[in-house]
């Protein structure tokens, strides 16, 4: 017997926020964007493995989502609804890329340049950067089918049920793929994975502000 998939509906506050956005309140759009930028960027990048393309995917997904915001009924959380749109946009880009050009097999994946606080201790900053690059490299080298599950479940912290809903698979499938992904990452890092994963793939500071500003401009809002 298959497990029952429990979908969490949108909270009342989310519905109010959506209502304000539908009324073309600029602050509501900005709040939605900043609340979900990090998760959506991580998910997009888990599919395409490219910083700038992931940003572009997130921006396009927001534009599509806001154009159809009236379709959001709150049957799932706003984060899950937006994440599905990002997944679809990212997979569409991937399919288009594969149709137009054969994807080269490169031995080294691109590394995200993590924004670290310059006030941190230099030695600590260097150690963090090295560990984060190891995590990034190991994650990028996961096969597609495992990588998105790993990012959603381990790095983004979604539940089994939320990940299953996002990827439109059974919870048992999420569990099995996650088990395999963890084993592959653990092997690649020589058992160096740990709490650092919670800080991997940041989407903060200038990157977040830049994407938010660009989206607000595209939506017709000016400061």
Backbone bond lengths (Angstrom), bond angles and torsions (degrees), N, CA, C in turn:
res aa  C-N    CA-C-N  psi(-1)  N-CA   C-N-CA  omega(-1)  CA-C   N-CA-C  phi
1 X - - - 1.454 - - 1.523 109.21 -
2 X 1.331 117.39 130.74 1.453 120.73 -177.89 1.509 110.58 -77.24
3 X 1.347 114.68 153.64 1.449 120.16 -179.37 1.521 110.31 -71.96
4 X 1.309 115.98 150.68 1.450 121.22 178.44 1.515 108.64 -82.73
5 X 1.324 116.94 128.81 1.442 121.93 -179.69 1.515 109.52 -88.15
6 X 1.328 116.16 116.91 1.458 121.53 -179.66 1.517 109.40 -95.85
7 X 1.327 116.36 120.52 1.452 121.56 -179.31 1.516 108.84 -106.75
8 X 1.324 116.02 124.50 1.446 120.08 -179.97 1.524 110.17 -82.73
9 X 1.331 117.62 123.97 1.472 120.19 178.72 1.515 111.02 -72.53
10 X 1.319 115.02 167.26 1.463 119.92 178.70 1.518 110.54 -67.95
11 X 1.310 115.87 145.42 1.459 120.99 177.14 1.522 109.55 -76.08
12 X 1.332 115.42 160.67 1.460 120.06 -178.69 1.529 110.85 -59.21
13 X 1.330 116.62 -37.80 1.457 120.09 179.48 1.517 112.43 -62.62
14 X 1.339 116.64 -36.31 1.462 120.26 177.89 1.515 110.73 -65.65
15 X 1.307 116.50 -42.43 1.466 119.86 -179.69 1.520 110.64 -64.48
16 X 1.324 116.75 -37.29 1.461 120.19 176.79 1.523 110.73 -65.01
17 X 1.336 115.08 -40.47 1.463 120.01 178.91 1.518 110.66 -64.19
18 X 1.323 116.71 -42.30 1.463 121.03 177.34 1.527 110.06 -62.74
19 X 1.315 116.96 -41.19 1.460 120.82 178.39 1.517 112.04 -60.79
20 X 1.319 116.24 -40.27 1.469 120.21 177.79 1.526 110.87 -66.02
21 X 1.352 116.18 -38.32 1.461 119.73 178.42 1.531 110.58 -66.82
22 X 1.320 116.34 -39.43 1.464 119.73 178.06 1.525 111.49 -63.76
23 X 1.327 115.25 -26.13 1.470 120.36 176.48 1.524 111.48 -85.02
24 X 1.345 116.35 9.17 1.462 123.86 177.49 1.515 112.92 63.99
25 X 1.318 116.22 39.99 1.455 121.14 175.24 1.529 108.17 -88.18
26 X 1.318 116.03 115.90 1.457 120.66 -175.18 1.512 113.85 -57.68
27 X 1.332 116.82 -39.98 1.457 119.98 -178.94 1.510 112.88 -61.83
28 X 1.338 117.00 -31.36 1.464 120.75 179.05 1.521 110.57 -68.57
29 X 1.336 116.75 -42.59 1.460 119.81 177.19 1.528 110.28 -61.01
30 X 1.313 116.47 -45.85 1.454 120.56 -179.10 1.531 111.38 -60.82
31 X 1.329 115.99 -41.56 1.464 120.32 179.59 1.518 111.12 -63.27
32 X 1.325 117.21 -45.15 1.470 121.44 179.25 1.524 110.35 -60.35
33 X 1.325 116.28 -45.15 1.462 120.37 -178.11 1.523 110.82 -61.89
34 X 1.334 116.93 -49.52 1.455 119.81 -176.18 1.531 111.98 -69.11
35 X 1.310 117.30 -30.29 1.463 120.46 179.14 1.526 111.87 -67.03
36 X 1.329 117.06 -32.10 1.460 120.12 -170.02 1.519 114.54 -115.65
37 X 1.330 118.38 -3.26 1.466 121.47 -178.12 1.524 112.87 -51.57
38 X 1.319 116.46 -50.88 1.465 119.67 -172.89 1.518 112.10 -63.00
39 X 1.335 116.39 -48.95 1.470 118.77 -179.26 1.520 111.21 -61.77
40 X 1.330 117.43 -45.79 1.456 120.12 -175.39 1.527 111.10 -66.67
41 X 1.324 116.62 -37.47 1.465 119.66 177.56 1.524 110.74 -64.38
42 X 1.307 116.74 -45.47 1.474 120.09 179.66 1.521 110.96 -59.08
43 X 1.323 116.12 -44.68 1.463 120.33 -178.56 1.523 110.67 -65.44
44 X 1.338 116.86 -45.17 1.465 119.86 179.73 1.524 110.73 -60.63
45 X 1.321 115.86 -43.09 1.455 118.92 -177.71 1.518 112.34 -70.37
46 X 1.325 116.81 -27.66 1.459 119.05 177.27 1.519 111.32 -64.80
47 X 1.330 116.57 -23.32 1.464 120.89 178.90 1.524 111.51 -88.85
48 X 1.343 117.07 -49.30 1.463 119.67 -172.11 1.527 114.38 -96.80
49 X 1.341 117.44 -18.68 1.465 122.74 176.68 1.526 112.74 57.34
50 X 1.311 116.27 40.53 1.459 121.12 178.12 1.518 108.08 -147.92
51 X 1.344 116.70 127.15 1.459 121.54 -174.01 1.523 113.07 -59.28
52 X 1.339 115.89 -56.24 1.460 119.65 -173.69 1.525 111.67 -67.35
53 X 1.330 116.93 -37.25 1.461 119.31 178.94 1.525 110.65 -67.78
54 X 1.332 116.29 -36.44 1.466 119.44 177.26 1.521 110.99 -62.77
55 X 1.330 117.01 -41.39 1.464 120.54 177.19 1.520 110.53 -61.18
56 X 1.330 116.10 -43.76 1.465 120.61 -179.14 1.527 110.73 -63.80
57 X 1.327 116.07 -40.47 1.469 120.83 178.65 1.516 110.32 -62.05
58 X 1.327 116.71 -45.36 1.464 120.06 -179.49 1.520 110.52 -61.90
59 X 1.318 116.88 -43.06 1.461 120.18 179.98 1.532 111.57 -62.34
60 X 1.338 116.08 -45.93 1.458 119.83 179.31 1.526 111.00 -64.55
61 X 1.330 116.12 -37.58 1.467 119.57 179.75 1.529 110.58 -64.89
62 X 1.323 116.87 -40.59 1.465 119.76 176.93 1.523 110.88 -61.10
63 X 1.323 116.22 -44.79 1.472 119.85 -179.28 1.524 110.17 -59.64
64 X 1.330 116.69 -44.63 1.467 120.20 178.62 1.522 111.23 -65.06
65 X 1.340 115.39 -42.07 1.456 119.16 -178.76 1.523 111.37 -63.59
66 X 1.329 116.80 -44.29 1.456 119.93 -178.25 1.524 111.12 -68.87
67 X 1.342 116.50 -29.45 1.464 119.41 177.26 1.530 111.68 -69.14
68 X 1.339 116.67 -23.24 1.464 121.59 -178.66 1.526 111.25 -120.80
69 X 1.331 115.99 27.52 1.461 119.78 -176.37 1.523 111.97 -62.47
70 X 1.316 116.23 -26.81 1.462 119.67 178.23 1.513 112.69 -66.02
71 X 1.341 117.11 -16.58 1.465 120.66 179.22 1.527 111.98 -81.77
72 X 1.343 117.02 -12.86 1.461 120.18 -179.15 1.524 109.50 -73.78
73 X 1.333 116.07 117.38 1.467 121.68 -175.79 1.517 113.02 -106.33
74 X 1.326 117.33 -2.09 1.455 119.50 178.91 1.506 114.52 79.39
75 X 1.348 117.37 15.63 1.471 119.89 178.63 1.523 111.21 -71.40
76 X 1.329 116.76 -23.33 1.453 122.92 171.01 1.519 106.65 -131.60
77 X 1.318 117.20 174.31 1.459 119.30 179.23 1.525 109.70 -68.61
78 X 1.321 115.75 158.38 1.460 120.56 177.95 1.522 110.07 -62.94
79 X 1.331 117.26 -36.89 1.465 121.28 178.82 1.524 111.07 -60.72
80 X 1.327 116.62 -43.46 1.461 120.02 -179.95 1.524 110.56 -67.36
81 X 1.321 117.19 -41.35 1.465 121.76 179.31 1.521 110.47 -61.00
82 X 1.329 117.08 -46.00 1.459 121.15 178.49 1.528 111.20 -66.70
83 X 1.324 116.74 -38.99 1.464 120.59 -179.05 1.518 111.28 -62.90
84 X 1.323 117.17 -37.33 1.471 120.12 177.60 1.521 110.56 -62.31
85 X 1.324 116.46 -41.42 1.462 120.39 179.91 1.524 110.00 -64.46
86 X 1.322 117.08 -40.65 1.464 121.25 177.81 1.523 110.65 -64.11
87 X 1.310 117.10 -44.93 1.464 120.97 178.31 1.528 110.26 -57.96
88 X 1.315 117.24 -47.14 1.463 121.06 -179.40 1.524 111.34 -62.66
89 X 1.335 116.64 -42.10 1.461 120.84 178.76 1.524 110.42 -64.65
90 X 1.328 117.07 -44.03 1.467 121.07 -178.83 1.527 111.37 -65.39
91 X 1.326 116.68 -44.54 1.460 119.76 179.83 1.521 111.07 -65.66
92 X 1.332 116.25 -35.66 1.460 119.92 176.52 1.514 111.62 -62.81
93 X 1.326 116.54 -41.92 1.462 120.30 177.30 1.526 110.26 -63.09
94 X 1.325 115.83 -41.21 1.456 120.30 -178.23 1.528 110.74 -64.45
95 X 1.337 116.28 -43.44 1.472 119.90 178.84 1.528 110.81 -63.15
96 X 1.331 116.18 -41.63 1.459 120.10 -179.96 1.523 110.99 -64.40
97 X 1.331 115.82 -41.22 1.460 120.81 179.30 1.520 110.70 -62.20
98 X 1.335 115.91 -41.91 1.462 119.88 -177.58 1.522 111.77 -71.52
99 X 1.335 116.74 -27.36 1.465 119.76 177.70 1.517 112.14 -74.00
100 X 1.334 116.50 -34.89 1.458 120.07 -173.01 1.520 113.73 -89.24
101 X 1.321 117.00 -28.00 1.458 119.00 -178.45 1.511 109.42 -152.80
102 X 1.305 116.26 141.29 1.463 119.92 176.94 1.517 108.51 -68.25
103 X 1.308 116.26 130.95 1.463 120.50 -178.02 1.527 110.01 -74.26
104 X 1.344 118.22 123.10 1.468 120.54 179.69 1.511 110.99 -69.79
105 X 1.302 115.26 147.34 1.457 120.93 176.91 1.520 108.54 -93.21
106 X 1.316 116.59 104.40 1.456 120.16 -178.37 1.521 109.90 -101.78
107 X 1.317 117.74 141.01 1.460 120.26 -177.03 1.515 113.52 -71.90
108 X 1.339 117.02 -21.32 1.458 119.75 -176.23 1.520 109.93 -125.45
109 X 1.319 116.37 129.38 1.457 121.18 177.63 1.521 109.78 -80.97
110 X 1.341 115.19 155.30 1.465 119.65 178.35 1.520 109.80 -70.85
111 X 1.312 116.34 140.94 1.454 121.75 -177.69 1.522 109.76 -104.06
112 X 1.314 117.87 131.80 1.460 121.52 174.27 1.522 108.44 -67.67
113 X 1.308 116.36 136.03 1.457 120.81 174.46 1.527 108.12 -84.93
114 X 1.304 116.47 100.29 1.452 121.20 -173.86 1.524 111.09 -73.21
115 X 1.348 118.17 128.84 1.466 119.92 176.35 1.517 110.44 -75.82
116 X 1.313 116.77 110.72 1.459 121.60 -179.90 1.522 109.62 -106.70
117 X 1.303 116.23 150.47 1.448 122.47 -179.24 1.527 109.69 -69.47
118 X 1.365 118.01 118.02 1.467 119.53 -177.98 1.512 113.19 -65.59
119 X 1.320 117.78 -15.72 1.461 120.39 179.43 1.525 111.91 -79.83
120 X 1.343 117.19 -9.84 1.458 120.33 179.02 1.522 110.69 -65.42
121 X 1.313 115.06 159.22 1.451 121.44 174.91 1.532 108.41 -60.04
122 X 1.353 119.25 130.16 1.467 121.52 -175.51 1.519 113.70 -56.14
123 X 1.330 116.97 -43.25 1.462 119.49 -179.41 1.522 110.73 -65.79
124 X 1.332 116.13 -41.05 1.468 119.76 178.66 1.523 110.62 -65.20
125 X 1.351 115.55 -40.65 1.456 119.90 178.95 1.519 111.08 -61.91
126 X 1.317 117.39 -43.36 1.457 121.24 179.29 1.522 111.08 -63.75
127 X 1.316 116.98 -41.76 1.460 120.65 179.49 1.520 110.35 -64.29
128 X 1.345 116.32 -42.85 1.466 119.65 178.47 1.521 110.62 -61.35
129 X 1.330 115.83 -44.00 1.463 119.48 -178.48 1.531 110.92 -61.67
130 X 1.320 116.32 -43.51 1.460 119.77 -178.68 1.522 111.46 -64.35
131 X 1.333 116.03 -42.72 1.460 119.36 -179.98 1.524 110.77 -66.60
132 X 1.344 116.29 -43.61 1.456 119.97 179.77 1.521 111.20 -62.90
133 X 1.318 117.19 -36.46 1.459 119.68 177.83 1.526 111.11 -67.40
134 X 1.342 116.93 -36.57 1.454 120.07 175.54 1.528 110.59 -62.77
135 X 1.324 116.06 -43.98 1.470 120.56 178.79 1.512 110.30 -63.41
136 X 1.340 116.14 -46.32 1.465 120.69 -179.81 1.519 111.56 -59.83
137 X 1.333 115.87 -45.42 1.460 120.27 -177.75 1.537 111.06 -64.37
138 X 1.326 115.84 -44.44 1.462 120.01 -179.69 1.525 110.97 -64.52
139 X 1.329 117.16 -39.23 1.458 120.86 179.80 1.520 111.26 -68.76
140 X 1.331 116.54 -42.86 1.460 120.50 179.74 1.532 112.14 -61.15
141 X 1.326 116.35 -29.03 1.464 119.55 -176.41 1.529 113.03 -86.44
142 X 1.321 116.88 -3.21 1.456 118.96 175.70 1.523 109.86 -66.08
143 X 1.326 118.93 144.63 1.467 120.53 172.19 1.530 110.00 -58.70
144 X 1.326 116.61 149.86 1.467 121.55 -175.60 1.521 112.87 -49.39
145 X 1.324 116.75 -44.06 1.457 121.30 -173.32 1.523 111.97 -64.14
146 X 1.322 116.51 -26.42 1.466 120.44 179.50 1.526 112.53 -96.05
147 X 1.327 116.63 -31.16 1.461 120.23 -171.50 1.533 112.54 -63.47
148 X 1.310 117.88 -46.38 1.457 119.83 -177.51 1.523 111.23 -66.51
149 X 1.318 117.17 -38.40 1.465 120.32 175.78 1.521 110.33 -62.53
150 X 1.317 116.66 -43.02 1.466 120.95 -178.92 1.524 111.12 -63.20
151 X 1.333 116.89 -45.19 1.460 120.48 -179.87 1.523 110.88 -64.43
152 X 1.333 116.31 -46.23 1.462 119.78 -178.12 1.521 112.22 -64.77
153 X 1.311 116.22 -43.69 1.469 120.26 -172.24 1.534 112.75 -84.67
154 X 1.320 117.89 -47.01 1.456 121.20 -173.17 1.523 112.30 -89.07
155 X 1.324 116.44 -48.69 1.459 119.65 -174.19 1.526 111.27 -83.51
156 X 1.326 117.29 -42.78 1.466 119.54 179.72 1.519 111.92 -84.50
157 X 1.323 117.71 -21.65 1.461 120.85 175.18 1.516 115.50 82.38
158 X 1.337 117.48 21.07 1.463 119.33 176.75 1.530 109.39 -70.30
159 X 1.316 115.79 153.15 1.456 120.17 176.56 1.527 109.76 -74.27
160 X 1.338 115.58 169.00 1.464 120.17 175.73 1.524 110.11 -57.37
161 X 1.338 116.28 -44.90 1.458 120.91 -177.92 1.526 111.50 -65.20
162 X 1.338 116.67 -42.74 1.468 120.14 179.57 1.524 110.99 -64.96
163 X 1.321 117.02 -40.39 1.458 120.78 178.91 1.524 110.60 -65.71
164 X 1.321 116.96 -41.63 1.464 121.10 178.58 1.522 110.69 -62.17
165 X 1.330 116.17 -42.58 1.464 119.81 179.35 1.520 110.59 -65.86
166 X 1.319 116.19 -43.15 1.461 120.96 -178.67 1.521 111.59 -60.16
167 X 1.335 116.60 -43.76 1.462 121.51 -174.82 1.523 113.23 -94.54
168 X 1.341 116.09 -1.52 1.466 121.60 179.24 1.524 111.33 58.15
169 X 1.325 115.11 48.27 1.464 121.36 175.27 1.524 108.39 -131.89
170 X 1.328 117.04 171.12 1.462 120.92 178.93 1.529 110.39 -77.16
171 X 1.330 117.44 150.96 1.465 119.81 176.87 1.523 112.69 -55.41
172 X 1.341 116.86 -36.42 1.458 119.77 178.90 1.526 111.14 -62.28
173 X 1.344 116.51 -34.66 1.460 121.04 178.53 1.517 110.36 -67.26
174 X 1.340 115.98 -41.37 1.465 120.26 176.93 1.521 109.73 -59.40
175 X 1.325 116.76 -46.11 1.466 120.79 -178.17 1.525 111.58 -61.02
176 X 1.316 116.85 -45.16 1.462 119.56 -177.26 1.527 111.33 -68.78
177 X 1.341 116.63 -41.02 1.467 119.40 179.01 1.525 110.69 -67.50
178 X 1.320 115.73 -38.67 1.458 119.75 179.69 1.530 110.82 -64.68
179 X 1.315 115.93 -41.04 1.469 119.90 178.84 1.520 110.26 -59.75
180 X 1.320 116.21 -44.64 1.459 120.20 -179.79 1.528 110.97 -67.67
181 X 1.336 117.03 -41.51 1.466 120.83 -179.97 1.519 111.04 -61.94
182 X 1.321 115.87 -43.81 1.464 119.29 179.75 1.529 111.07 -62.43
183 X 1.309 116.11 -39.88 1.458 119.75 179.81 1.526 110.84 -63.88
184 X 1.330 116.17 -40.53 1.465 120.05 -179.93 1.526 111.64 -67.74
185 X 1.327 115.83 -42.72 1.469 119.25 179.05 1.520 110.40 -66.79
186 X 1.317 115.88 -42.57 1.472 120.19 -179.50 1.529 110.81 -60.08
187 X 1.320 115.12 -41.54 1.465 118.79 178.33 1.522 110.86 -64.76
188 X 1.344 116.46 -42.46 1.458 120.35 -177.62 1.523 111.98 -66.39
189 X 1.301 116.78 -31.56 1.466 120.52 -177.16 1.519 113.26 -97.84
190 X 1.324 116.32 3.41 1.468 120.07 -178.54 1.526 110.93 53.21
191 X 1.321 113.91 50.06 1.462 121.11 177.02 1.528 113.84 62.76
192 X 1.359 116.47 28.29 1.463 119.18 179.01 1.526 112.90 -97.34
193 X 1.332 117.31 5.77 1.458 117.40 177.39 1.521 108.86 -73.88
194 X 1.317 116.77 158.17 1.459 121.09 -177.58 1.502 111.33 172.50
195 X 1.337 116.94 -148.63 1.465 120.05 -177.02 1.517 114.52 -59.07
196 X 1.346 117.18 -20.95 1.459 119.64 -179.60 1.520 111.67 -58.85
197 X 1.343 117.67 -25.50 1.454 120.48 -179.62 1.526 111.87 -59.29
198 X 1.317 116.68 -29.09 1.453 120.02 -178.68 1.521 111.83 -66.25
199 X 1.342 116.63 -22.71 1.452 120.90 -178.27 1.524 112.61 -103.67
200 X 1.322 116.97 3.41 1.453 119.75 -178.30 1.518 110.87 -75.97
201 X 1.334 115.52 158.63 1.457 123.54 177.49 1.523 113.34 53.21
202 X 1.314 118.96 55.08 1.460 119.44 -179.86 1.524 111.36 -69.53
203 X 1.285 115.15 152.55 1.461 121.05 173.79 1.511 105.00 -136.24
204 X 1.320 116.22 81.71 1.445 119.94 -172.28 1.517 109.13 -143.00
205 X 1.328 115.90 179.01 1.453 121.19 174.68 1.505 113.33 61.08
206 X 1.349 116.11 -134.32 1.460 120.82 -172.51 1.517 112.82 -63.34
207 X 1.350 117.65 -36.36 1.464 119.31 -178.50 1.527 110.78 -62.32
208 X 1.318 116.26 -45.96 1.461 121.23 179.78 1.523 110.79 -64.01
209 X 1.328 116.75 -44.80 1.459 120.69 -179.38 1.522 110.99 -64.14
210 X 1.348 116.88 -39.79 1.454 120.61 -179.32 1.518 111.74 -63.45
211 X 1.330 116.51 -45.74 1.453 119.61 -179.28 1.523 111.04 -67.08
212 X 1.334 116.42 -40.06 1.468 120.29 179.08 1.518 110.48 -62.15
213 X 1.340 117.14 -45.38 1.462 120.98 -179.21 1.520 111.33 -62.47
214 X 1.341 116.61 -42.97 1.465 120.32 -179.89 1.516 111.49 -63.50
215 X 1.327 115.99 -41.32 1.462 119.56 -179.91 1.524 111.78 -67.01
216 X 1.335 117.31 -43.14 1.452 120.37 179.50 1.516 111.12 -60.60
217 X 1.348 116.36 -36.65 1.454 120.42 177.23 1.525 110.81 -66.64
218 X 1.339 116.72 -43.68 1.461 119.90 179.52 1.516 112.06 -64.42
219 X 1.342 115.70 -29.86 1.456 120.20 179.54 1.528 112.68 -83.33
220 X 1.324 116.94 -2.05 1.444 120.59 175.23 1.520 115.44 91.18
221 X 1.340 116.40 15.15 1.462 120.06 -180.00 1.519 108.62 -105.30
222 X 1.314 116.91 134.28 1.447 122.03 175.75 1.508 109.63 -124.79
223 X 1.326 115.59 145.84 1.467 120.29 -179.06 1.526 110.26 -71.21
